[in-house]
Amino acid sequence: MIRCNLSRLMGERKMKVVDVARETGLHRHTVTALYKETAQRIELDAIDALCNLFECSVCELFERVNNENE
């Protein structure tokens, strides 16, 4: 399972979804889906924009965790 750490990164910087959308140019729906970890897919440009905004690497934004069933 892939976990998105966007909510943690936003919390550390006290940012709202609308702030991230404004700063990155991403649609609010895209940011919300990543924040709530309900996104099924994401464009590479969106990943790049988020990494630029939070000055982080892809592995800090996303991480692979084992499912409880594995």
N, CA, C and O of each residue as an XYZ file, in Angstrom:
280
protein
N       0.854     -1.171      0.000
C       0.000      0.000      0.000
C       0.903      1.239      0.000
O       1.930      1.276      0.678
N       0.506      2.229     -0.759
C       1.249      3.483     -0.819
C       0.546      4.499      0.074
O      -0.654      4.735     -0.065
N       1.293      5.090      0.978
C       0.750      6.094      1.895
C       1.249      7.469      1.459
O       2.425      7.638      1.135
N       0.354      8.442      1.454
C       0.694      9.820      1.113
C       0.838     10.616      2.408
O      -0.054     10.609      3.256
N       1.956     11.293      2.546
C       2.230     12.067      3.755
C       1.881     13.550      3.604
O       2.386     14.386      4.353
N       1.025     13.874      2.644
C       0.668     15.269      2.411
C       0.023     15.903      3.640
O       0.336     17.047      3.969
N      -0.855     15.198      4.317
C      -1.531     15.777      5.486
C      -0.526     16.132      6.579
O      -0.670     17.155      7.248
N       0.486     15.295      6.760
C       1.526     15.588      7.761
C       2.347     16.814      7.361
O       2.613     17.696      8.177
N       2.739     16.847      6.092
C       3.520     17.982      5.602
C       2.734     19.283      5.714
O       3.279     20.319      6.094
N       1.452     19.217      5.380
C       0.603     20.410      5.493
C       0.447     20.824      6.949
O       0.498     22.013      7.264
N       0.259     19.864      7.829
C       0.101     20.155      9.251
C       1.330     20.809      9.845
O       1.220     21.732     10.651
N       2.498     20.335      9.452
C       3.743     20.909      9.959
C       3.893     22.378      9.562
O       4.517     23.166     10.272
N       3.311     22.731      8.416
C       3.411     24.108      7.921
C       2.124     24.898      8.111
O       1.997     26.034      7.654
N       1.169     24.268      8.798
C      -0.132     24.894      9.061
C      -0.783     25.427      7.775
O      -1.258     26.561      7.714
N      -0.784     24.573      6.765
C      -1.362     24.935      5.470
C      -2.709     24.259      5.300
O      -2.941     23.168      5.820
N      -3.588     24.915      4.572
C      -4.892     24.359      4.227
C      -4.841     23.873      2.790
O      -3.928     24.208      2.036
N      -5.842     23.073      2.421
C      -5.938     22.550      1.064
C      -5.910     23.689      0.056
O      -5.208     23.611     -0.953
N      -6.659     24.732      0.320
C      -6.723     25.871     -0.605
C      -5.360     26.544     -0.745
O      -5.029     27.038     -1.823
N      -4.565     26.572      0.322
C      -3.223     27.161      0.257
C      -2.328     26.346     -0.679
O      -1.617     26.901     -1.516
N      -2.375     25.030     -0.524
C      -1.558     24.142     -1.358
C      -2.002     24.250     -2.816
O      -1.165     24.316     -3.717
N      -3.298     24.269     -3.048
C      -3.817     24.386     -4.411
C      -3.355     25.698     -5.049
O      -2.938     25.715     -6.207
N      -3.428     26.771     -4.310
C      -3.026     28.077     -4.828
C      -1.533     28.108     -5.140
O      -1.132     28.600     -6.195
N      -0.711     27.590     -4.235
C       0.743     27.637     -4.393
C       1.257     26.719     -5.503
O       2.259     27.030     -6.148
N       0.580     25.594     -5.728
C       1.052     24.614     -6.713
C       0.347     24.730     -8.056
O       0.873     24.266     -9.067
N      -0.835     25.341     -8.085
C      -1.616     25.388     -9.310
C      -2.420     24.117     -9.538
O      -3.045     23.955    -10.586
N      -2.407     23.213     -8.559
C      -3.188     21.976     -8.660
C      -4.648     22.264     -8.333
O      -4.959     23.202     -7.599
N      -5.533     21.453     -8.882
C      -6.953     21.581     -8.577
C      -7.183     21.198     -7.117
O      -6.530     20.295     -6.594
N      -8.100     21.881     -6.476
C      -8.398     21.609     -5.063
C      -8.824     20.162     -4.843
O      -8.498     19.567     -3.816
N      -9.543     19.602     -5.791
C      -9.993     18.207     -5.676
C      -8.788     17.253     -5.615
O      -8.797     16.287     -4.852
N      -7.762     17.526     -6.416
C      -6.551     16.699     -6.424
C      -5.861     16.740     -5.067
O      -5.462     15.707     -4.531
N      -5.726     17.939     -4.520
C      -5.067     18.095     -3.225
C      -5.882     17.405     -2.135
O      -5.319     16.734     -1.270
N      -7.192     17.564     -2.172
C      -8.067     16.941     -1.174
C      -7.966     15.419     -1.230
O      -7.896     14.762     -0.192
N      -7.957     14.860     -2.432
C      -7.867     13.398     -2.582
C      -6.552     12.875     -2.025
O      -6.524     11.810     -1.408
N      -5.470     13.602     -2.232
C      -4.186     13.191     -1.677
C      -4.158     13.373     -0.165
O      -3.625     12.532      0.560
N      -4.728     14.461      0.302
C      -4.783     14.743      1.740
C      -5.534     13.636      2.484
O      -5.108     13.183      3.546
N      -6.663     13.211      1.903
C      -7.500     12.174      2.531
C      -7.063     10.760      2.146
O      -7.660      9.780      2.593
N      -6.030     10.656      1.323
C      -5.505      9.377      0.847
C      -6.562      8.545      0.132
O      -6.646      7.330      0.315
N      -7.366      9.221     -0.685
C      -8.374      8.530     -1.481
C      -8.042      8.555     -2.965
O      -8.781      7.988     -3.770
N      -6.946      9.200     -3.341
C      -6.553      9.303     -4.747
C      -6.195      7.927     -5.299
O      -5.532      7.131     -4.634
N      -6.640      7.662     -6.509
C      -6.329      6.395     -7.169
C      -5.124      6.522     -8.085
O      -4.430      5.541     -8.351
N      -4.876      7.745     -8.571
C      -3.723      7.995     -9.431
C      -3.355      9.465     -9.318
O      -4.162     10.295     -8.900
N      -2.118      9.769     -9.701
C      -1.641     11.147     -9.641
C      -0.660     11.371    -10.784
O       0.137     10.492    -11.113
N      -0.723     12.537    -11.377
C       0.180     12.911    -12.463
C       1.565     13.227    -11.903
O       1.696     13.717    -10.781
N       2.591     12.943    -12.694
C       3.954     13.231    -12.270
C       4.178     14.725    -12.053
O       4.947     15.119    -11.176
N       3.507     15.556    -12.852
C       3.620     17.005    -12.666
C       3.094     17.434    -11.301
O       3.632     18.355    -10.688
N       2.050     16.774    -10.828
C       1.484     17.098     -9.516
C       2.459     16.706     -8.410
O       2.644     17.451     -7.447
N       3.077     15.544     -8.549
C       4.080     15.114     -7.564
C       5.232     16.110     -7.529
O       5.699     16.497     -6.458
N       5.682     16.517     -8.704
C       6.775     17.472     -8.795
C       6.404     18.800     -8.139
O       7.213     19.380     -7.416
N       5.191     19.283     -8.385
C       4.754     20.549     -7.793
C       4.703     20.463     -6.270
O       5.108     21.400     -5.583
N       4.213     19.353     -5.744
C       4.140     19.185     -4.292
C       5.535     19.066     -3.679
O       5.797     19.637     -2.621
N       6.420     18.335     -4.331
C       7.795     18.213     -3.822
C       8.495     19.572     -3.835
O       9.249     19.891     -2.916
N       8.248     20.368     -4.871
C       8.826     21.719     -4.921
C       8.290     22.589     -3.798
O       9.054     23.295     -3.139
N       6.995     22.545     -3.578
C       6.375     23.371     -2.545
C       6.903     23.015     -1.158
O       7.244     23.903     -0.377
N       6.970     21.737     -0.855
C       7.378     21.301      0.482
C       8.885     21.039      0.591
O       9.380     20.630      1.641
N       9.603     21.282     -0.510
C      11.052     21.076     -0.535
C      11.412     19.697      0.025
O      12.235     19.558      0.929
N      10.758     18.686     -0.553
C      10.970     17.314     -0.096
C      11.185     16.407     -1.298
O      10.979     16.812     -2.442
N      11.598     15.188     -1.027
C      11.762     14.201     -2.091
C      10.461     13.407     -2.234
O       9.566     13.486     -1.392
N      10.386     12.653     -3.306
C       9.201     11.827     -3.544
C       9.015     10.831     -2.404
O       7.884     10.565     -1.994
N      10.113     10.277     -1.887
C       9.989      9.281     -0.818
C       9.577      9.914      0.513
O       9.168      9.194      1.423
N       9.672     11.219      0.650
C       9.151     11.882      1.840
C       7.655     12.174      1.689
O       6.918     12.228      2.674
N       7.224     12.360      0.446
C       5.815     12.621      0.165
C       5.003     11.327      0.161
O       3.875     11.284      0.654
N       5.595     10.277     -0.403
C       4.932      8.971     -0.479
C       5.826      7.918      0.156
O       7.052      8.018      0.109
N       5.205      6.912      0.748
C       5.963      5.781      1.276
C       5.155      4.507      1.086
O       3.924      4.526      1.070
N       5.864      3.418      0.945
C       5.201      2.120      0.818
C       5.171      1.474      2.185
O       6.202      1.348      2.847
N       3.989      1.067      2.606
C       3.824      0.379      3.884
C       3.173     -0.978      3.616
O       2.401     -1.129      2.669
N       3.485     -1.935      4.437
C       2.896     -3.268      4.297
C       1.439     -3.243      4.699
O       1.054     -2.592      5.670
N       0.637     -3.965      3.936
C      -0.762     -4.145      4.319
C      -0.824     -5.022      5.550
O       0.075     -5.829      5.786
N      -1.853     -4.876      6.320
C      -2.026     -5.704      7.502
C      -2.248     -7.167      7.121
O      -2.002     -8.063      7.928
N      -2.713     -7.410      5.889
C      -2.979     -8.779      5.427
C      -1.732     -9.480      4.937
O      -1.741    -10.699      4.762
N      -0.649     -8.735      4.710
C       0.577     -9.364      4.172
C       1.363    -10.041      5.254
O       2.416    -10.618      4.983
